Amino acid sequence: MDKRIKLRTLLIGGLVTLFFLVIIGKVFWLQIVQGSFWEAYGKDKNWSRSQMIPATRGEITDRNGDALAINAPAYTVAINPKVILKYGLEDEVAQGLSKLLKKPESEIKSLIHSKNKDGEYFAQKEVRNEGWKIDQELKDKVAALSEQIKKNHKPKALAESGISFIEEQKRYYPKNTLAAHILGYTDREGIAITGLEKKYDNILHGVDGSIKYESDRKGVKLTKAEEVYKAPNDGSNIKLTIDDTIQYYIEDAMKEAYAKLKPISMTVIAADPNTMEILGMANMPTFDPNQYWKEEYKNNFRNHALASTYEPGSTFKIVTLAGAVQEGLFNPNATYMSGHIKIPGYKTPLYDVKHDGWGPLTYLQGVKHSSNVAFVKLGYEMLGKERLLNYIKSFGFGQKTGIELSGEAKGIVNPQRDIEYATTTYGHGITVTPIQQVAAVAAVANGGKLLEPHIIKEIDPPSGAPVITQPKVVRQVISPDKAKEVGSYLEQVVSDQKIGTGRHAYIPGYRVAGKTGTAVKPKTNGEAGYDYTKQVVSFIGYAPVNDPKILVLVVIDEPQDSDLGGGTAAAPVFKKIVSQTLEYMGVPKSNVAAGEPSETMTAAPDLKGMQLRDAKSSLTKKGISFETLGKGSKVISQYPSAGTMMSSAQRVFLLTEDSKAMEVPDLTGVSLRDAMEILTLMQVSVSVDGEGYVASQKVTKTGGKRSVLLTLQPPAATIRNTDTSTGNTPDKKP
């Protein structure tokens, strides 16, 4: 018995000893052999804390430094279910927050009753998404609700209501919808989604910093512990080429037209043709990047200005005209028969918009009427297929422009058959983007240089010099003198108030060049042919012709009234934008007609309100010719207006009585633009025959209303010695 007890005791003692030896061995292994590893692991997992320090996102401004995208304080609403349930505030909190945040009351109550994995009520729960990153105004309303709930508690006010705020930052767009498609937006988590925000996210975002330190079990920093601090590198600021005032003019004019015409969409681009800096770019319908999540915006994010393609129609005739002028093939006084033209090998002819035509026309008249036949003859017959295609590609079509925005399309330029080459001359059978058209026509306006369009003026990093974007010439497309000649023809498309299709773009006091476009849309769902009830109408032009400051393209996709063309629907939008912009730019009105020699200009003096004898004396001393309109003794109004730059060949017209009683002055030798200004001022209707300057005039009166027929003749310098029957000149290779 004793022996058995001794063995049992010895066995148990041995096991205990072995157990302690194992423990001591394990401790030795962990403390000595692996001590450094576990010490570092313990610091990293249990004591070490790491906190991210976000970099400040760069701001986006317009060319003048006006803020378009900035960082603003934001507040996230949070609730404390423990406090709310402890004091019985559930109904007050749920009802109040539901009313202010527009979040269902049932969802707020669900948050109040939510528990963690241990079955305990949360001490803090964010109210998402409605209470996430709200602005200061709404935050103040929620804070007022919190104070009211505390006061409502009887008999003694509560120290807390269970409602609190987490201070954060959010991206804010102070001008709301202005330039929305250019800027794009970041979501509420700060992730860039579209536009420049997305394209230049790396530059705008910067590099986040961090801080690492040691803490106790509760997360309190140890006072003597080391810390590692890495400073954030803030994002760069971006200054755009756009001017927010011009952008406002664009969007204001678009809203008016969009409400009236009710199209699918509208696009407007404004640029400085000399640098191809984009001064404004907008699409309708648009969106507010501050509220991008709204249901009404879900289909409005596409930037049609560069991502959508369309058949341009007659605005594309500028390219055909430029090629013909450059090759010496365009004779403005040569004639052809309008109406229709047959392409060899095809039974169905191609027609003008007026199928029976206007009879025999000069080619300049064909440009003014926007005659398809004229351009088929110029582009298909005279230039030929190879040279036509070369000019189209040289003007940048069929390739991306390189503008600093994502999603740019290339368009399609791939004519195969003769009929396709023929229709391409007037903008059918190819597709282009609005930004391509702007760059191409800018090449005509600026003296023949195709430039790369830019929307970023400079990038300004937190440290170091800003990176400034310089104009970039892609190629010389046509010569400066030929570009000027093309501009003179496009000016008459606008200035001829009788047959010019662009006459609704005429701006008194400014020389405007432009071209209308009306393109029937192809059928959808794989059907061949065109749907003549649907069309894209447009207008593109620039001003002043002699020193272009702005070029604007207006594109309207499917206006509700399918009978409206580019001249009646798009040109007035152009006129409103450009007239406001030129005045804003401080561009003086100039009334020198196309073709007049360059000379020293003088400003018209301010004569309004002066006695007629004093006004005449002042003009005589200054050597300025004048003519008096009316029999009054006092100047009621004048033309040109005070401050307008005049050439020595111009006259000042002094109006001295009610225009309805005045005789129509002798306008012989006056440019069409000046004549139109004067007669419009006198409330006299006008019709025009010919091109150039007033050669004669005929006044008629019908039903008490006066009208004037002005017969125009071109200056001798513009008459060309070529075969006037065909307009053909010897072929030249590009």
Phi and psi in degrees as a GROMACS rama.xvg file:
@    title "Ramachandran Plot"
@    xaxis  label "Phi"
@    yaxis  label "Psi"
@TYPE xy
-62.6995  -38.1871  ASP-2
-63.495  -40.2526  LYS-3
-64.9283  -39.1861  ARG-4
-65.6567  -41.4458  ILE-5
-63.2556  -41.4424  LYS-6
-63.8673  -41.5039  LEU-7
-64.1837  -40.4684  ARG-8
-66.2047  -40.9727  THR-9
-64.1172  -39.4287  LEU-10
-65.238  -45.813  LEU-11
-64.8897  -41.9618  ILE-12
-61.8142  -39.0856  GLY-13
-65.2579  -40.2999  GLY-14
-64.9862  -41.6487  LEU-15
-63.3338  -43.0151  VAL-16
-62.1046  -43.6162  THR-17
-61.9754  -39.9919  LEU-18
-61.2407  -44.9408  PHE-19
-66.7866  -35.7294  PHE-20
-63.7096  -40.2989  LEU-21
-62.7388  -44.1737  VAL-22
-62.5491  -45.5797  ILE-23
-62.9221  -38.9083  ILE-24
-64.3378  -41.1497  GLY-25
-65.5372  -42.8156  LYS-26
-62.0573  -42.419  VAL-27
-60.7048  -43.458  PHE-28
-62.6738  -45.3614  TRP-29
-72.5844  -42.2672  LEU-30
-79.7786  -37.1902  GLN-31
-100.271  -58.526  ILE-32
-67.3375  -47.1373  VAL-33
-108.402  20.618  GLN-34
-58.7148  -47.6246  GLY-35
-64.3094  -37.563  SER-36
-63.2403  -49.0783  PHE-37
-70.9675  -28.2911  TRP-38
-64.8594  -45.5688  GLU-39
-66.0639  -39.3452  ALA-40
-63.1437  -42.7397  TYR-41
-63.2761  -40.573  GLY-42
-64.8731  -42.9629  LYS-43
-68.5778  -42.351  ASP-44
-88.5126  -32.9595  LYS-45
-113.949  -32.4849  ASN-46
-105.538  -33.4107  TRP-47
-76.8559  137.058  SER-48
-125.096  144.021  ARG-49
-130.477  132.371  SER-50
-129.568  129.928  GLN-51
-80.2039  136.973  MET-52
-110.511  105.56  ILE-53
-66.4925  140.979  PRO-54
-74.5436  150.886  ALA-55
-81.0352  124.76  THR-56
-69.0153  139.065  ARG-57
-65.308  152.121  GLY-58
-89.8177  156.543  GLU-59
-116.69  128.505  ILE-60
-127.132  168.112  THR-61
-82.0184  -175.998  ASP-62
-65.0372  -20.9776  ARG-63
-98.4675  4.71772  ASN-64
89.9618  4.81347  GLY-65
-73.7093  132.137  ASP-66
-68.6304  132.784  ALA-67
-116.833  -30.4806  LEU-68
-144.593  118.637  ALA-69
-135.077  175.503  ILE-70
-103.248  131.559  ASN-71
-128.711  152.564  ALA-72
-61.0718  143.504  PRO-73
-139.227  157.77  ALA-74
-136.577  130.211  TYR-75
-102.636  127.46  THR-76
-76.6449  132.088  VAL-77
-128.965  151.058  ALA-78
-122.483  154.922  ILE-79
-114.38  95.2289  ASN-80
-56.1895  -35.5045  PRO-81
-59.8332  -47.535  LYS-82
-67.8688  -44.7203  VAL-83
-60.1627  -45.3838  ILE-84
-74.0524  -33.9074  LEU-85
-60.3618  -41.5853  LYS-86
-101.411  7.83913  TYR-87
65.9358  42.041  GLY-88
-102.029  11.4405  LEU-89
-55.8038  -50.3834  GLU-90
-66.7912  -43.3994  ASP-91
-62.3216  -46.8162  GLU-92
-65.1777  -47.1026  VAL-93
-63.7376  -45.3301  ALA-94
-66.8186  -44.3698  GLN-95
-64.8055  -46.8468  GLY-96
-68.4962  -34.9845  LEU-97
-61.6036  -41.589  SER-98
-67.5613  -42.34  LYS-99
-79.0706  -41.0657  LEU-100
-93.4402  -7.41543  LEU-101
59.7875  38.5025  LYS-102
-110.373  136.067  LYS-103
-53.19  136.263  PRO-104
-59.3833  -36.3534  GLU-105
-63.1044  -35.8164  SER-106
-71.0191  -35.201  GLU-107
-67.7478  -40.61  ILE-108
-64.6938  -34.3625  LYS-109
-63.9249  -38.9727  SER-110
-64.1431  -40.1655  LEU-111
-61.948  -33.5587  ILE-112
-96.8269  8.33696  HIS-113
-74.6281  147.703  SER-114
-128.092  157.625  LYS-115
-82.1502  -175.207  ASN-116
-68.1563  -18.0956  LYS-117
-90.7724  4.62005  ASP-118
81.1795  15.756  GLY-119
-103.553  149.59  GLU-120
-67.9791  142.665  TYR-121
-66.0554  149.105  PHE-122
-88.3403  -17.1675  ALA-123
-155.318  132.777  GLN-124
-140.898  122.128  LYS-125
-72.4369  143.9  GLU-126
-95.7785  90.2172  VAL-127
-105.048  152.407  ARG-128
-94.1793  -14.2483  ASN-129
-64.5593  -28.7606  GLU-130
-101.808  15.2815  GLY-131
-93.8869  122.185  TRP-132
51.4157  57.1635  LYS-133
-82.0493  163.369  ILE-134
-85.3362  177.218  ASP-135
-62.6128  -39.6279  GLN-136
-61.4978  -47.6043  GLU-137
-70.7546  -35.4573  LEU-138
-58.7195  -42.2545  LYS-139
-62.7396  -36.762  ASP-140
-67.9391  -40.0227  LYS-141
-68.0712  -38.6617  VAL-142
-62.7805  -39.014  ALA-143
-64.5908  -37.973  ALA-144
-62.0401  -43.5985  LEU-145
-59.1617  -44.8387  SER-146
-64.3115  -39.0078  GLU-147
-66.4214  -39.7763  GLN-148
-62.9832  -41.0468  ILE-149
-63.5921  -40.3875  LYS-150
-70.4927  -30.3951  LYS-151
-69.2712  -18.3996  ASN-152
-74.742  126.111  HIS-153
-109.684  151.064  LYS-154
-87.9826  -6.63763  PRO-155
-128.763  137.27  LYS-156
-60.9102  144.378  ALA-157
-79.5131  153.485  LEU-158
-77.2622  -25.1749  ALA-159
-148.642  153.729  GLU-160
-105.506  -8.72732  SER-161
90.2393  3.96152  GLY-162
-113.585  130.708  ILE-163
-142.761  179.402  SER-164
-132.667  143.82  PHE-165
-107.755  119.233  ILE-166
-78.2557  129.743  GLU-167
-140.907  -168.968  GLU-168
-129.847  154.369  GLN-169
-144.236  161.48  LYS-170
-78.2501  134.006  ARG-171
-131.078  136.795  TYR-172
-113.272  95.6303  TYR-173
-63.1799  -20.5551  PRO-174
-104.119  16.1372  LYS-175
57.6549  -112.253  ASN-176
-78.0947  -11.9384  THR-177
-59.8371  124.88  LEU-178
59.5784  29.8827  ALA-179
-59.7071  -41.4722  ALA-180
-72.6603  -22.3568  HIS-181
-76.5796  -48.6669  ILE-182
-71.763  -40.5083  LEU-183
71.9202  -150.572  GLY-184
-163.273  162.312  TYR-185
-110.211  146.834  THR-186
-78.3813  -177.835  ASP-187
-72.0682  -11.1311  ARG-188
-91.6399  0.959522  GLU-189
86.6663  10.9426  GLY-190
-87.5707  126.076  ILE-191
-71.8654  132.958  ALA-192
-112.07  -48.0365  ILE-193
-140.361  175.457  THR-194
64.1624  -156.731  GLY-195
-62.9524  -30.6158  LEU-196
-56.0471  -41.1506  GLU-197
-78.8174  -46.8178  LYS-198
-59.824  -40.4826  LYS-199
-114.13  34.133  TYR-200
-59.4654  -42.8409  ASP-201
-61.9152  -39.6962  ASN-202
-72.5843  -41.7514  ILE-203
-72.8513  -37.7806  LEU-204
-70.6706  -40.2138  HIS-205
77.2855  -161.784  GLY-206
-122.55  124.453  VAL-207
-66.8076  148.238  ASP-208
-99.4011  -174.027  GLY-209
-159.745  161.994  SER-210
-138.066  132.227  ILE-211
-119.019  136.587  LYS-212
-152.837  167.108  TYR-213
-101.456  145.538  GLU-214
-140.628  169.505  SER-215
-83.6889  -172.906  ASP-216
-61.16  -28.0624  ARG-217
-88.3412  1.01803  LYS-218
89.7851  5.19281  GLY-219
-78.5602  131.266  VAL-220
-64.0092  134.416  LYS-221
-76.1042  129.489  LEU-222
-62.292  -36.5651  THR-223
-99.2344  7.54144  LYS-224
-77.6406  151.71  ALA-225
-75.7915  151.723  GLU-226
-134.454  147.957  GLU-227
-115.97  118.554  VAL-228
-114.666  127.894  TYR-229
-119.9  112.872  LYS-230
-68.3317  142.804  ALA-231
-71.9629  151.322  PRO-232
-108.641  102.36  ASN-233
-61.8924  156.859  ASP-234
-72.7283  162.506  GLY-235
-82.3907  148.654  SER-236
-85.0732  146.301  ASN-237
-120.665  126.111  ILE-238
-103.913  126.645  LYS-239
-90.1029  165.568  LEU-240
-80.8884  -17.0423  THR-241
-70.9595  153.652  ILE-242
-110.752  121.557  ASP-243
-65.3553  -22.5616  ASP-244
-71.5805  -45.3993  THR-245
-65.2133  -38.5794  ILE-246
-59.8543  -38.637  GLN-247
-65.9917  -43.4452  TYR-248
-57.9428  -42.5246  TYR-249
-61.645  -52.2511  ILE-250
-69.2065  -32.5054  GLU-251
-66.0651  -45.1199  ASP-252
-65.4217  -36.5969  ALA-253
-66.6469  -42.0139  MET-254
-59.2405  -42.0028  LYS-255
-63.1342  -47.301  GLU-256
-69.2355  -38.1362  ALA-257
-63.3327  -40.5012  TYR-258
-67.8257  -33.3644  ALA-259
-81.5086  -44.2935  LYS-260
-90.6502  -22.5212  LEU-261
51.0398  53.5326  LYS-262
-81.7237  175.472  PRO-263
-66.8278  -45.3206  ILE-264
-157.519  164.953  SER-265
-137.141  148.047  MET-266
-137.707  136.565  THR-267
-134.22  133.765  VAL-268
-127.296  132.231  ILE-269
-119.156  137.619  ALA-270
-143.803  157.128  ALA-271
-87.1692  110.603  ASP-272
-66.2909  -18.3394  PRO-273
-79.7032  -21.973  ASN-274
-125.281  -16.3601  THR-275
60.6138  30.7172  MET-276
-75.9722  130.963  GLU-277
-77.7757  119.672  ILE-278
-89.6243  -20.5761  LEU-279
-171.875  148.983  GLY-280
-154.929  128.288  MET-281
-151.993  155.895  ALA-282
-130.957  150.417  ASN-283
-126.934  137.717  MET-284
-70.9584  158.186  PRO-285
-121.637  -165.196  THR-286
-151.258  164.262  PHE-287
-103.22  112.842  ASP-288
-64.1155  -16.1067  PRO-289
-74.4495  -19.5125  ASN-290
-135.313  45.8432  GLN-291
-59.4785  -20.9585  TYR-292
-80.2139  -8.25285  TRP-293
-61.4148  141.855  LYS-294
-59.0977  -36.3396  GLU-295
-65.5883  -15.9103  GLU-296
-98.515  -3.02879  TYR-297
-60.1504  -25.8936  LYS-298
-110.061  17.079  ASN-299
-107.991  11.1902  ASN-300
-90.9545  -7.59529  PHE-301
-74.5104  129.796  ARG-302
-90.9598  90.8677  ASN-303
-61.4686  -23.6851  HIS-304
-57.6333  -26.9043  ALA-305
-135.887  -13.698  LEU-306
-99.8565  -16.1209  ALA-307
-106.8  142.777  SER-308
-114.683  153.722  THR-309
-156.989  160.727  TYR-310
-78.1062  122.498  GLU-311
-75.7976  -24.1656  PRO-312
69.8263  -144.695  GLY-313
-69.6043  -17.7571  SER-314
-62.4002  -24.3768  THR-315
-72.8713  -14.7391  PHE-316
-62.5229  -20.4555  LYS-317
-59.0741  -37.5564  ILE-318
-67.2848  -45.4585  VAL-319
-61.7039  -43.7566  THR-320
-61.9856  -44.5821  LEU-321
-61.5251  -41.927  ALA-322
-63.7953  -42.5091  GLY-323
-66.6487  -39.8839  ALA-324
-66.2877  -44.3769  VAL-325
-60.2406  -35.8408  GLN-326
-85.9174  2.58526  GLU-327
72.2937  23.6264  GLY-328
-98.2906  -12.2004  LEU-329
-95.5059  112.437  PHE-330
-109.8  109.468  ASN-331
-62.2691  -22.213  PRO-332
-100.797  -7.17905  ASN-333
-69.1674  153.797  ALA-334
-116.531  160.613  THR-335
-151.534  168.452  TYR-336
-97.5992  120.543  MET-337
-82.8283  174.029  SER-338
116.416  -66.4717  GLY-339
-154.792  163.446  HIS-340
-148.562  138.452  ILE-341
-99.206  139.02  LYS-342
-99.4361  127.601  ILE-343
-51.2648  130.651  PRO-344
92.4001  -1.18796  GLY-345
-128.225  129.885  TYR-346
-72.0741  -42.0995  LYS-347
-83.4195  124.2  THR-348
-75.2773  166.662  PRO-349
-96.2732  139.104  LEU-350
-113.851  154.8  TYR-351
-74.8971  166.194  ASP-352
-59.5176  -31.5791  VAL-353
-98.5705  103.365  LYS-354
-60.1008  -33.1068  HIS-355
-88.3905  0.503103  ASP-356
73.317  -171.165  GLY-357
-116.328  16.1008  TRP-358
81.6424  -159.58  GLY-359
-66.6773  134.853  PRO-360
-131.557  151.513  LEU-361
-76.2317  161.446  THR-362
-65.9824  -30.7509  TYR-363
-67.2186  -39.5841  LEU-364
-63.3295  -36.075  GLN-365
-62.6279  -38.6911  GLY-366
-63.7955  -43.8946  VAL-367
-64.9458  -41.3089  LYS-368
-75.7374  -11.3251  HIS-369
59.3692  50.6148  SER-370
-76.4733  120.99  SER-371
-62.0092  -38.7532  ASN-372
-60.9668  -41.6003  VAL-373
-58.6592  -40.4051  ALA-374
-80.4002  -27.8172  PHE-375
-64.6706  -41.4357  VAL-376
-66.3485  -41.9  LYS-377
-68.3167  -46.0093  LEU-378
-88.1433  -46.5709  GLY-379
-81.9445  -47.1213  TYR-380
-81.4892  -47.1319  GLU-381
-83.5908  -54.4144  MET-382
-67.3754  -43.5208  LEU-383
88.7361  161.624  GLY-384
-62.2995  -44.8227  LYS-385
-65.8421  -48.7151  GLU-386
-68.1961  -36.6532  ARG-387
-58.6568  -48.6966  LEU-388
-64.8603  -36.7335  LEU-389
-61.9801  -42.5418  ASN-390
-67.4462  -39.0096  TYR-391
-59.7723  -46.7147  ILE-392
-70.6975  -36.4337  LYS-393
-64.1043  -31.3415  SER-394
-78.4268  -0.333417  PHE-395
99.6346  7.31584  GLY-396
-82.1943  147.68  PHE-397
85.2782  6.79264  GLY-398
-146.562  155.464  GLN-399
-70.8143  146.882  LYS-400
-79.3203  -25.3376  THR-401
92.3049  12.3508  GLY-402
-61.3797  149.439  ILE-403
-79.7659  54.8957  GLU-404
-138.976  148.844  LEU-405
-82.3309  156.675  SER-406
87.3838  15.2632  GLY-407
-71.2378  135.345  GLU-408
-95.5072  164.08  ALA-409
-98.5126  -24.3189  LYS-410
77.7657  174.73  GLY-411
-127.255  120.683  ILE-412
-128.215  97.6825  VAL-413
-152.876  57.7629  ASN-414
-66.9262  140.932  PRO-415
-118.385  -48.7788  GLN-416
-94.7726  163.571  ARG-417
-57.9779  -40.9415  ASP-418
-63.1925  -33.4254  ILE-419
-70.6238  -38.4182  GLU-420
-63.7919  -39.8018  TYR-421
-64.5919  -45.4387  ALA-422
-73.5737  -25.3061  THR-423
-62.1694  -30.451  THR-424
-59.6038  -26.032  THR-425
-118.317  24.754  TYR-426
84.0836  22.2803  GLY-427
-117.635  143.141  HIS-428
91.88  0.305083  GLY-429
-128.615  163.303  ILE-430
-127.424  145.254  THR-431
-136.937  168.934  VAL-432
-106.026  155.073  THR-433
-55.7419  -40.4453  PRO-434
-67.5446  -31.3291  ILE-435
-64.2834  -42.6084  GLN-436
-64.1271  -40.6739  GLN-437
-62.0941  -45.8194  VAL-438
-63.6242  -39.191  ALA-439
-67.4702  -47.1972  ALA-440
-72.3324  -29.1588  VAL-441
-60.2409  -31.8377  ALA-442
-64.9419  -32.3646  ALA-443
-71.5933  -42.0742  VAL-444
-67.618  -34.4292  ALA-445
-96.3799  7.17148  ASN-446
101.551  20.6851  GLY-447
99.8267  6.24177  GLY-448
-98.3602  123.513  LYS-449
-80.9847  120.177  LEU-450
-111.513  151.605  LEU-451
-78.6899  125.155  GLU-452
-72.1103  146.268  PRO-453
-133.129  144.757  HIS-454
-121.195  -7.74075  ILE-455
-106.135  122.816  ILE-456
-87.1255  -44.2118  LYS-457
-159.238  154.3  GLU-458
-115.928  122.132  ILE-459
-112.289  102.281  ASP-460
-73.7159  163.324  PRO-461
-58.4496  -31.953  PRO-462
-136.286  147.073  SER-463
97.595  173.404  GLY-464
-78.8774  147.773  ALA-465
-67.9655  151.185  PRO-466
-97.684  114.549  VAL-467
-101.219  131.218  ILE-468
-77.8326  129.513  THR-469
-103.877  148.774  GLN-470
-56.5368  141.08  PRO-471
-125.062  116.655  LYS-472
-84.0155  123.824  VAL-473
-81.2171  -49.0522  VAL-474
-168.774  161.094  ARG-475
-88.5221  117.483  GLN-476
-91.1768  -47.6648  VAL-477
-135.276  163.87  ILE-478
-74.6757  156  SER-479
-57.546  -41.3435  PRO-480
-69.1325  -34.7716  ASP-481
-72.3372  -34.8719  LYS-482
-62.6917  -41.5869  ALA-483
-63.6442  -39.0549  LYS-484
-64.2446  -44.5274  GLU-485
-58.9987  -42.6292  VAL-486
-60.4258  -36.2902  GLY-487
-66.0478  -34.1805  SER-488
-72.6343  -40.4408  TYR-489
-67.246  -29.2189  LEU-490
-63.2999  -38.442  GLU-491
-72.369  -21.6577  GLN-492
-61.196  -32.0487  VAL-493
-92.6079  -41.9636  VAL-494
-76.3224  -26.6429  SER-495
-75.0317  104.663  ASP-496
-80.5734  0.233913  GLN-497
-98.4025  -53.9188  LYS-498
-116.366  -7.64637  ILE-499
-67.7079  120.634  GLY-500
-65.9268  -19.4981  THR-501
-98.3902  17.2311  GLY-502
-61.7639  -23.909  ARG-503
-75.0923  -4.86094  HIS-504
-97.5685  0.732868  ALA-505
-62.544  130.903  TYR-506
-120.516  112.728  ILE-507
-53.2921  129.472  PRO-508
91.7221  -8.35367  GLY-509
-127.42  143.118  TYR-510
-88.4436  118.955  ARG-511
-118.159  132.54  VAL-512
-111.539  141.413  ALA-513
-172.396  175.808  GLY-514
-150.774  137.042  LYS-515
-87.7118  163.942  THR-516
-149.411  133.836  GLY-517
-137.522  112.257  THR-518
-120.482  123.294  ALA-519
-70.0538  139.596  VAL-520
-86.7593  141.234  LYS-521
-62.7949  152.945  PRO-522
-67.9233  152.921  LYS-523
-99.8597  -176.61  THR-524
58.5845  32.7239  ASN-525
78.7077  3.04724  GLY-526
-76.8238  145.592  GLU-527
-83.1581  156.756  ALA-528
93.09  -170.674  GLY-529
-121.177  149.453  TYR-530
-99.9032  105.109  ASP-531
-76.3928  1.19719  TYR-532
-92.7803  -5.93008  THR-533
-126.876  132.596  LYS-534
-150.896  158.683  GLN-535
-107.677  122.605  VAL-536
-111.607  147.964  VAL-537
-154.488  166.069  SER-538
-148.323  137.051  PHE-539
-133.869  137.193  ILE-540
-166.302  174.926  GLY-541
-146.675  162.11  TYR-542
-160.538  157.156  ALA-543
-68.2256  151.954  PRO-544
-61.074  -40.9207  VAL-545
-75.693  -19.9448  ASN-546
-153.125  75.3956  ASP-547
-58.9874  130.425  PRO-548
-110.882  -25.9159  LYS-549
-149.517  141.999  ILE-550
-124.121  134.702  LEU-551
-132.716  134.894  VAL-552
-114.318  131.93  LEU-553
-120.075  122.639  VAL-554
-122.282  127.875  VAL-555
-124.053  116.564  ILE-556
-93.8837  112.373  ASP-557
57.2387  67.1047  GLU-558
-61.3484  148.725  PRO-559
-59.2789  -37.8477  GLN-560
-87.5937  105.036  ASP-561
-72.6865  -7.56843  SER-562
-84.2362  -10.4454  ASP-563
-78.5581  135.889  LEU-564
-107.098  -175.177  GLY-565
-62.6379  -32.1837  GLY-566
-69.5861  -37.8338  GLY-567
-92.1308  -25.9433  THR-568
-98.8011  -46.4608  ALA-569
-91.8904  -36.307  ALA-570
-59.4046  -41.3738  ALA-571
-62.1827  -31.5376  PRO-572
-66.3154  -45.085  VAL-573
-55.9955  -48.7178  PHE-574
-58.2415  -45.2882  LYS-575
-63.7308  -44.7119  LYS-576
-65.7288  -48.6904  ILE-577
-70.2326  -40.0621  VAL-578
-63.5468  -41.4586  SER-579
-66.0633  -41.6709  GLN-580
-67.6635  -44.0325  THR-581
-62.5751  -39.0687  LEU-582
-65.5099  -43.0415  GLU-583
-62.2065  -38.1881  TYR-584
-72.3571  -14.5056  MET-585
78.0038  25.1813  GLY-586
-76.8873  118.828  VAL-587
-68.44  149.159  PRO-588
-72.995  135.189  LYS-589
-129.876  134.083  SER-590
-115.461  25.0571  ASN-591
-76.249  124.177  VAL-592
-76.8134  156.208  ALA-593
-60.0747  135.237  ALA-594
98.9693  -13.4731  GLY-595
-76.1239  143.923  GLU-596
-67.9896  149.66  PRO-597
-71.0072  138.123  SER-598
-155.427  176.429  GLU-599
-66.8981  133.152  THR-600
-102.563  148.671  MET-601
-126.701  153.151  THR-602
-86.9348  135.238  ALA-603
-65.2901  130.953  ALA-604
-73.4645  161.064  PRO-605
-85.9093  110.022  ASP-606
-113.893  -8.02733  LEU-607
-61.4229  129.837  LYS-608
91.4558  -11.2284  GLY-609
-77.7487  153.217  MET-610
-63.7431  143.805  GLN-611
-58.7637  -42.4428  LEU-612
-62.209  -37.2007  ARG-613
-69.5967  -39.0531  ASP-614
-64.1894  -43.164  ALA-615
-62.8601  -42.2127  LYS-616
-62.1187  -43.2818  SER-617
-62.7435  -42.9101  SER-618
-68.2734  -37.603  LEU-619
-63.6896  -41.9922  THR-620
-65.0958  -32.4126  LYS-621
-85.102  -5.95206  LYS-622
74.472  27.4915  GLY-623
-103.594  125.903  ILE-624
-68.8276  151.256  SER-625
-150.531  164.346  PHE-626
-142.94  137.637  GLU-627
-94.9036  133.021  THR-628
-112.817  118.495  LEU-629
100.315  174.932  GLY-630
-116.919  16.7846  LYS-631
-78.3902  173.81  GLY-632
-107.825  1.81088  SER-633
-134.875  142.163  LYS-634
-77.7497  114.573  VAL-635
-83.0385  -42.4202  ILE-636
-156.066  171.353  SER-637
-143.393  159.774  GLN-638
-142.649  129.616  TYR-639
-66.4993  159.543  PRO-640
-69.9259  161.132  SER-641
-56.5911  135.256  ALA-642
93.3379  -14.3923  GLY-643
-67.2329  134.062  THR-644
-74.813  129.786  MET-645
-124.089  151.498  MET-646
-90.8245  164.99  SER-647
-66.6946  -18.3203  SER-648
-82.2146  -11.1266  ALA-649
-86.3921  156.09  GLN-650
-112.646  156.537  ARG-651
-102.108  128.855  VAL-652
-100.166  125.492  PHE-653
-106.503  115.797  LEU-654
-92.8554  126.147  LEU-655
-118.141  -0.609978  THR-656
-156.653  179.872  GLU-657
-54.5794  127.996  ASP-658
-60.3263  -28.2572  SER-659
-67.6765  -24.8817  LYS-660
-93.4214  -10.0017  ALA-661
-82.2383  149.832  MET-662
-77.342  148.406  GLU-663
-71.7743  125.483  VAL-664
-72.5272  165.806  PRO-665
-74.7642  116.38  ASP-666
-104.186  12.5665  LEU-667
-56.5719  129.361  THR-668
87.8974  -6.29181  GLY-669
-83.8636  144.563  VAL-670
-66.4819  157.677  SER-671
-58.6831  -40.349  LEU-672
-61.3747  -48.1577  ARG-673
-63.0901  -42.3811  ASP-674
-61.3841  -41.8087  ALA-675
-63.2165  -41.5847  MET-676
-59.8939  -47.8958  GLU-677
-65.2732  -47.4623  ILE-678
-69.8903  -33.1777  LEU-679
-65.4356  -40.3124  THR-680
-60.6818  -33.0387  LEU-681
-88.8025  1.42353  MET-682
60.5268  42.5271  GLN-683
-112.332  130.54  VAL-684
-74.7374  152.769  SER-685
-132.06  141.569  VAL-686
-128.916  152.489  SER-687
-129.523  139.919  VAL-688
-129.017  118.312  ASP-689
100.778  -171.603  GLY-690
-133.981  154.604  GLU-691
108.048  -122.442  GLY-692
-115.146  161.094  TYR-693
-68.8293  120.578  VAL-694
-99.4417  -33.6689  ALA-695
-158.226  166.982  SER-696
-145.344  151.42  GLN-697
-137.118  121.744  LYS-698
-99.4984  129.155  VAL-699
-127.384  160.888  THR-700
-134.612  123.711  LYS-701
-133.03  122.676  THR-702
59.9822  32.2131  GLY-703
83.554  -2.26054  GLY-704
-110.192  134.246  LYS-705
-89.8664  147.317  ARG-706
-140.978  153.36  SER-707
-127.346  130.622  VAL-708
-98.3011  117.987  LEU-709
-101.435  124.832  LEU-710
-99.2254  123.88  THR-711
-109.032  151.352  LEU-712
-136.114  141.305  GLN-713
-70.4903  152.064  PRO-714
-64.0088  152.392  PRO-715
-56.0921  -32.3363  ALA-716
-64.2328  -21.6368  ALA-717
-95.8408  -7.15956  THR-718
-78.4207  128.99  ILE-719
-108.402  142.019  ARG-720
-88.0052  78.0218  ASN-721
-134.701  173.371  THR-722
-67.4238  109.6  ASP-723
-78.2429  -6.99491  THR-724
-82.4682  -34.3347  SER-725
-120.973  -24.5405  THR-726
78.9994  5.54408  GLY-727
-81.343  141.791  ASN-728
-129.976  161.742  THR-729
-53.7102  138.278  PRO-730
-62.9663  145.94  ASP-731
-130.183  143.539  LYS-732
-85.2061  149.228  LYS-733
